[in-house]
Amino acid sequence: MQTDKTKNLEKIQSAFSKLDKNTKRVLKAGTILALVVLAAGTLLLLLNHTAFNYDPYIEYVSNSVIKASFTILAEVIIGSLLLDFVFCNKG
């Protein structure tokens, strides 16, 4: 069972290594952007629970920012892989 997981991970790694360099740049930049947005939302959530007086509006905004970070990451991954598939000729 463990070897099946290892083989699957190796397949994924080899597929990502074949991507165009511009696609890799977009993936890297989008991942960094999503992590920054996630960190900002998490920081806002933690500050609302600890440093600020609890405000339900800030709670709602911070939860929305955290959810948006996952949406950004999904859009970047899907979009960059789709663009790589459509515009990059592999042979």
C-alpha positions in Angstrom: 0.0 0.0 0.0 2.8 2.4 0.8 4.5 1.7 -2.5 1.3 2.6 -4.3 1.3 6.0 -2.6 4.9 6.5 -3.4 4.4 5.6 -7.1 1.4 8.1 -7.2 3.5 10.8 -5.7 6.3 10.1 -8.1 3.8 10.4 -11.0 2.6 13.7 -9.7 6.1 15.0 -9.2 7.2 14.0 -12.8 4.0 15.7 -14.2 4.8 18.9 -12.4 8.4 18.8 -13.5 7.3 18.8 -17.1 5.4 22.0 -16.7 6.4 25.2 -18.6 8.5 27.7 -16.7 5.8 30.4 -16.9 3.3 28.0 -15.5 5.6 27.2 -12.6 6.0 31.0 -12.0 2.3 31.5 -11.9 1.8 28.6 -9.5 4.5 29.9 -7.2 3.2 33.5 -7.2 -0.4 32.3 -6.7 0.6 30.0 -3.9 2.5 32.8 -2.2 -0.4 35.2 -2.6 -2.8 32.7 -1.2 -0.6 32.1 1.8 -0.3 35.8 2.5 -4.0 36.2 2.3 -4.5 33.2 4.6 -1.9 34.6 7.1 -3.7 38.0 7.1 -7.1 36.4 7.8 -5.6 34.2 10.5 -3.9 37.1 12.1 -7.1 39.2 12.1 -9.0 36.3 13.6 -6.5 35.7 16.3 -6.3 39.5 17.1 -10.1 39.6 17.3 -10.1 36.8 19.9 -7.2 38.0 21.9 -6.2 41.7 21.6 -9.4 43.4 20.4 -12.7 43.4 22.1 -14.6 40.6 20.3 -16.5 42.0 17.3 -18.7 39.7 15.3 -18.1 41.8 12.2 -14.4 41.3 12.4 -15.0 37.6 12.9 -17.1 37.5 9.7 -14.5 39.5 7.7 -11.6 37.3 8.9 -13.5 34.1 8.1 -14.3 35.4 4.7 -10.7 36.3 4.0 -9.6 32.8 5.1 -12.1 31.2 2.8 -11.1 33.5 -0.1 -7.5 32.4 0.3 -8.4 28.8 -0.5 -10.5 30.0 -3.4 -7.5 32.0 -4.7 -5.3 28.9 -4.4 -7.8 26.7 -6.2 -8.3 29.2 -9.0 -4.5 29.6 -9.5 -3.9 25.9 -9.6 -6.7 25.1 -12.0 -6.1 28.1 -14.2 -2.4 27.7 -14.6 -2.7 24.0 -15.4 -5.4 24.7 -17.9 -3.3 27.4 -19.6 -0.4 25.1 -19.7 -2.5 22.4 -21.3 -4.0 24.7 -23.9 -1.0 26.9 -24.9 2.1 24.8 -24.3 2.9 22.3 -27.0 4.8 19.3 -25.6 6.0 17.8 -28.8 
